[in-house]
Structure formats: structure tokens, C-alpha cells
Amino acid sequence: MPRSPVVARTRAGASVLAALTVTALVATGQPATAAPAPPTAEPLNRAFDRAAREYGVPRDLLAAVGYGESRLDGHAGEPSQANGYGVMHLASNPDNRSLEKAAALTGEPADRLRRDTAANILGGAAVLRDHADRLGLDRTERRDVNAWYPAVARYSEAEGPAAALYADTVFTFLAQGLTATAPGGEEVRVPSRPVAPDKDEVSAAGIYAQSPDYPSGLWVPAYSGNFVVGRKATVDKVIIHTTQGSYAGSISWYQNPASKVSAHYTIRSSDGEVTQSVREKDTAWHAGSVNSSSVGIEHEGYVDNPAWYTEAMYRSSAALTKHVAARYSIPKDRSHIIGHSEAPGATHTDPGPNWDWNYYMQLVGGSPGTPGDSLTFPSYAVQQSGASGPQVKAVQQLLNAQGYAAGSADGLFGPATKSATQAFQRARSLTADGAVGPKTWTALLSAGTTPALTRGGSGDAVKRLQRSLTAALGTTVGADGSFGPTTETAVRTYQSSRGLSVDGKVGPATWGALQAGR
């Protein structure tokens, strides 16, 4: 809709954000006025400068939007959970077609916008300018960063509180300033400045509504079709997730009828802000088979970038987990506070290797320990000399259990682990190279008794079968210890690919092939 002239706007009490901004600037000693960014020949800064000039978008606003969306990491063209791409998160999903809009506005092909950072930033600027034009911003207004607040809210493609959350985050970055190091090492700077955003048409009604279950959190509800009212099981777990996207973007995604996902809580990286989207009494769709027995907490960010896991986020999340654990009498250990990747049947890897479990459990006030099933992973990577981590520890546990002296299960692949691996490989007629690849993993995971298994069976032997099929096939077979239709299909696939009789049942021939690492 057309906007009134700048002089006609009322800015009295412009926002709580503006007042907080002044306080923050005084407290930090940062300058209250913004200095222009220094001239630079670095590609990311050059891309922001060019896009800002070409589309008349304030350069620092553009950089703040990109930082909020991606921490300036384009992820080599890989999509977020909302199917968004690049530094500016140009999306292509039923409710957000900013990728297609950017292509139409810039003339750049969609594939280039996905993968080329300069083109992606140009596309983001074009989309922002288009929103500004549709709002009726004139040339004078476009020079005032505060006038862009409604356009930034529209860039989120969210509505109501979620859109305001998005825009407030961007303007907080402008108020506080930021210095960000992109994955290639280039530094992007946004100087701090006082802000008084013109919220105009953006309704903030309800944005500061209190979470119904966690008093210090906000409440922005998910779409009613993305969760189930009530529960069918007792809550006995907290599941830790990573959003693979931004905070406000993820909250908006729960409101999208096409997403079919939700979480009880989401935590912002920069300051640990908490937003609840599903009541704890209800079943959010976040972790498959354990949805009904768990509370899901999403954390803004991407698993491959540790910069998202801030001190503020850890502390805020730990306080929330302590609250949930106390409310449902959940033991504060790694059998009951687990990552998405550790949930039975998980096909996700979050929160990933950059999540500091020891520190987190210390903050929670619980026992670091190990997850309930330290041998189950959604995939099994090659482990060899010099490697470290939970999968090395699993190798050591499996070797020791089979009588091969791998030494202490400390998660460090040293000489003792290599020697034990070679001895195991020779015993199974495998290439004795001391590296644990798919064949050795398959043989290790399937080792043990060989009972006949068929659909409807359950127990530890079924879980052993499921783990070894995951390693053998290279695709995740949920290790929940229940021989259902998915496991039967995996058995048939394995039997067919190994030249065995295909009956979906696990007898001597199938066990023999698995234990030989075939």
C-alpha cells in the first residue's frame, strides 16, 4: 500500500527496541553514529556494495539481512530445511518464492542464484527493493534505514509475530553492529547506529506474548496441521536439534502448512531468545518415532558451522532443558537428553559434531556420559588412524566386545585400535588395512549370535541387524529393535544386492553375509 511522507510519520516512542539500543550502545561504548564501510576489494564486501548501489538498498541493511539468514555462509548451494539458498536465503517453497522472484527481477538463472554468492546477494537486494517499491517508499525514504523495516518484514515471507521477529532481529544487528568472518576468511563489518524502525503496517500484536509453558519465552504458535493435540506417551526425553536455517525463518516454517514439521521451542543464536511454538502437552513433529515421548528444542544455525552455537544459546538452552527435566522428572543424563541423530530411526545428523555435549550437560547440571545407544548412527563413516569421536569409540567398544584388544574406548584411533582392527579383518577374511570402512563396519555391527529373524520380531538382535544393514547399504535403517516393514524392505534390498535368496527373512545365509562384511 502507499506510504505517507516521512514528515507525516509519528515516531514518538518509536519502539522498545530503540530504547534498548541506546542503552546497549552506551553500555558497550560503541559509537552512536554509523561510519561508512571502508573501501574494499574483497569479493563478499564488493558484492554487498554493488547490490546496494544497483537496487538502492542500504548496504548495511543488506549485510544484516544476509548475516541473520546465513552468517554469510552460502553452504555451496545446498538448501536449508525451507529450501532456501545462499547468503540471502532465496527460497523456493509453496509459501516463499523469493528465488523465482529474484530470477525474474535480475534476469539471473535460478541455478546461478543458488550457487553464486555475488548473484545471490544481488537477488536478495532486488527482492528487498521490490518489497520497498510495493510499499511505496520514495527515494528520500529509501535513504532512511528505519523506513525499510516493513520491507524487511516482508522479505521473511512470514506474517504477524514471526515477521516482526525477523525484522527486529535484523534491526538489532544494525543497532549493535557486527563484525562477521565469512567461511573464506573475509571480514564483513556493519557499524552500530541508533535505530528507530518505522513499523508502520507490521503488526507486532502478540509478539511479546508470554510462552504458556516457559515464562521467559515468547509464544508464536505453529500451524495447527503441523502437530497433534495431546500425547500418546509419557514425556521422558529432551531432543536437541539444529534448525538448518534462521531463527525467525524456522518459526515461520512451522506456520507453513506445507512443512509438516514443528518444534516445541526454538532458540536464537545471537542472544539465546526462546520462542515456543507448540504446547508441551501436545506432540510436535520433530523426531519421528519419539515425537510423543519428547520435547523438541531447535537451535538456530547449521550443523557444519560452529559459529552459530554461542555462549548465550548454550546457557539459554540449558536453562530451558533444566526446566523441562524438572517438570517431567526426566533424568539429566545422555540417555534422556539426546541429539536428533541419536533418536531411534533418526535420518538426521543434528546437532552435529560442533555441539559441545560435555559443556551443555555441565550447564544442565547433569552427567555428560554417553547417549543411550552409543553404537547407533544414521550413517557410518570411514574411521582410521588419527580419527577421533563417537564413531571411533563405537569401533573400540565393538572390537573389545569381540575379544580384540582395542584398548580404552576413548574415541581416539591410535595404534592399539588399528592393530585390533587388522586382527578382526584377518579373522573375517577382509583386507587387513586397519581402516574401518563399510565392509568392516558391517562385520563389526552384525557380530554375535545369529537367531532367525522375521517381520514382527524385536530385541537387541534386530537392532544389531538394523545397524549392520545401515552400514552395508549406505542408507539409514532405523535401529529401534523392531522388525517392521521398513526393516524387511532393507533386508530384501540387501539380499538382492548380494545374490542371496530374497525372502525378507534373516537366516544363516543372510547373517553369514553380514558377518563376512559383504
Sequence and secondary structure as in RCSB ss.txt:
>XXXX:A:sequence
MPRSPVVARTRAGASVLAALTVTALVATGQPATAAPAPPTAEPLNRAFDRAAREYGVPRDLLAAVGYGESRLDGH
AGEPSQANGYGVMHLASNPDNRSLEKAAALTGEPADRLRRDTAANILGGAAVLRDHADRLGLDRTERRDVNAWYP
AVARYSEAEGPAAALYADTVFTFLAQGLTATAPGGEEVRVPSRPVAPDKDEVSAAGIYAQSPDYPSGLWVPAYSG
NFVVGRKATVDKVIIHTTQGSYAGSISWYQNPASKVSAHYTIRSSDGEVTQSVREKDTAWHAGSVNSSSVGIEHE
GYVDNPAWYTEAMYRSSAALTKHVAARYSIPKDRSHIIGHSEAPGATHTDPGPNWDWNYYMQLVGGSPGTPGDSL
TFPSYAVQQSGASGPQVKAVQQLLNAQGYAAGSADGLFGPATKSATQAFQRARSLTADGAVGPKTWTALLSAGTT
PALTRGGSGDAVKRLQRSLTAALGTTVGADGSFGPTTETAVRTYQSSRGLSVDGKVGPATWGALQAGR
>XXXX:A:secstr
     GGG   TT  HHHHHHHHHHHHHT  SS         HHHHHHHHHHHHHT  HHHHHHHHHHHHTT  G
GG   TTSEETTTTEE BTTB HHHHHHHHH   HHHHHH HHHHHHHHHHHHHHHHHHHT  HHHHT GGGGHH
HHHHHTT  HHHHHHHHHHHHHHHHH EEEE TTS EEEE         TT   TTTT B SS TTSEE    GG
GEESS SS   EEEEEE SB HHHHHHHHT TTT    SEEE TTT  EEE S TTSEESSSGGGGGGEEEEEES
B TT GGGS HHHHHHHHHHHHHHHHHHT  SSTTTEEEGGGSTT    TT TTS HHHHHHHHTS     S TT
  SS   B TT BSHHHHHHHHHHHHTT    S SSB  HHHHHHHHHHHHHTT    S B HHHHHHHHH S  
  B TT BSHHHHHHHHHHHHHHSS    SSB  HHHHHHHHHHHHHTT   SS B HHHHHHHHTT 
